[in-house]
């Protein structure tokens, strides 16, 4: 098959900045998604003509977005010296 089976997918984040396209349902809490690993220290996206940031576990003042929409493109920073794997939901239709 050309396409993977529907359902959650595992994404390996290498050390440093990783570009990820989010294919999950709209309104997904980014804090819950990034809480899968303590080595994820920040995320960024470009929306509404500006860069927005999210810092897990930090004051809301530092977070310009808290939810993800389907097809959002985000940069996730893995501060570990090793690969980190997270599971990302995917919609099937």
MOHUKA-V821409 format. One record per residue. N is the residue number from 1. PHI is phi in whole degrees, 0 to 359 (NA if undefined). Layout:
# MOHUKA-V821409
n:N phi:PHI
n:N phi:PHI
This chain:
# MOHUKA-V821409
n:1 phi:NA
n:2 phi:282
n:3 phi:252
n:4 phi:292
n:5 phi:298
n:6 phi:293
n:7 phi:123
n:8 phi:300
n:9 phi:233
n:10 phi:269
n:11 phi:237
n:12 phi:269
n:13 phi:261
n:14 phi:281
n:15 phi:302
n:16 phi:99
n:17 phi:273
n:18 phi:234
n:19 phi:266
n:20 phi:228
n:21 phi:263
n:22 phi:273
n:23 phi:246
n:24 phi:275
n:25 phi:289
n:26 phi:299
n:27 phi:87
n:28 phi:293
n:29 phi:288
n:30 phi:292
n:31 phi:299
n:32 phi:293
n:33 phi:297
n:34 phi:281
n:35 phi:291
n:36 phi:294
n:37 phi:214
n:38 phi:287
n:39 phi:278
n:40 phi:274
n:41 phi:254
n:42 phi:191
n:43 phi:216
n:44 phi:223
n:45 phi:211
n:46 phi:254
n:47 phi:214
n:48 phi:54
n:49 phi:77
n:50 phi:209
n:51 phi:280
n:52 phi:239
n:53 phi:235
n:54 phi:221
n:55 phi:239
n:56 phi:303
n:57 phi:76
n:58 phi:256
n:59 phi:304
n:60 phi:300
n:61 phi:303
n:62 phi:273
n:63 phi:252
n:64 phi:274
n:65 phi:212
n:66 phi:230
n:67 phi:234
n:68 phi:246
n:69 phi:247
n:70 phi:304
n:71 phi:75
n:72 phi:297
n:73 phi:257
n:74 phi:230
n:75 phi:254
n:76 phi:246
n:77 phi:261
n:78 phi:261
n:79 phi:278
n:80 phi:283
n:81 phi:277
n:82 phi:237
n:83 phi:298
n:84 phi:231
n:85 phi:250
n:86 phi:236
n:87 phi:253
n:88 phi:243
n:89 phi:290
n:90 phi:225
n:91 phi:275
n:92 phi:255
n:93 phi:228
